[in-house]
Amino acid sequence: MKDKEALETVNKVFMSIFGEKSPYDLEGILTEFAFDIKLPQKVIDSTTREETWSSSINQTRFITQDNMEKFNNGNGWMLKKREISSLEEVLKIWKKINYTTTERVYDSTNVSQSDTIYNCENVYRCNDCRKCKNAIYLDGCGDCEFIIASQRSGNSSFCLRVDDSANCTSSYNVICSAKISHSFFIQDCDNLHECMFCSHISNRKYCIANMPFEKEEYFSIKAEIVKWILGK
């Protein structure tokens, strides 16, 4: 996914959650919303010196998935047998062939700056994701689409900062919750619709800080909260 496509995805998500486009560029989204998420980092392919992306940054020698496969199809990774006289010699030989593979992408399309991606489409700088579409700055998510800056979550769409949650839609900043829709700042809740700043409650709508509000009053307050979130 190119930067332009990623920004288009960001705007669609913001429109679904906040009713307006994002005031941030991709770097702003990373800084404001994905600051604590484990994401692939830029490293250098040791064989070609090209930039690549890896979730295992503590290693010292890297090779892209493409370059690893090209070498395998060419010279191959097997070595001729030689006499081994010590463990040190084994380790020395191993060091020559031991690279950490980067940008591991399987059965996926339009993926950039990502690592360990499976059966995904339109992905930008994500780590360890499965069956996701239109995903930006994710770690450990599955079966999600149009989702940004989230981790360890599944079956969610049009969300921003959803952690350890499932079945969420059009929501922002949801933690350890399920079946949350059109809500902000939710923790440890279940089955909420149009709620904000709520914790440990279930089967509610139009609540703010666990207090029930009339629908009209709720949306009046929500409009001010949106301005606050977007820095207006």
Number of C-alpha atoms within 10 A of each C-alpha: 19 13 12 10 14 21 19 14 21 27 21 19 26 24 15 18 22 24 13 14 17 19 13 15 14 16 10 13 20 17 12 12 17 22 13 12 19 18 24 25 16 15 21 18 21 15 13 11 11 11 13 22 27 27 24 16 15 8 11 13 18 24 26 25 17 14 15 19 13 12 11 12 10 9 9 11 11 8 9 4 6 6 7 10 8 8 9 10 12 12 11 10 13 11 11 9 12 13 18 20 22 28 23 18 20 14 10 17 16 13 22 19 22 28 29 20 24 18 16 24 20 21 29 23 22 30 29 22 28 20 18 27 24 25 29 31 27 31 26 21 28 23 18 26 26 25 29 31 26 31 26 17 26 25 18 26 26 26 28 26 22 30 23 17 25 25 18 28 26 23 30 26 19 27 21 18 25 25 18 28 23 20 28 27 18 26 20 16 21 22 16 24 21 20 27 27 16 22 18 12 16 18 11 18 22 21 21 20 12 17 13 13 15 10 12 10 10 18 15 10 13 20 12 11 16 16 11 10 11 13 8 9
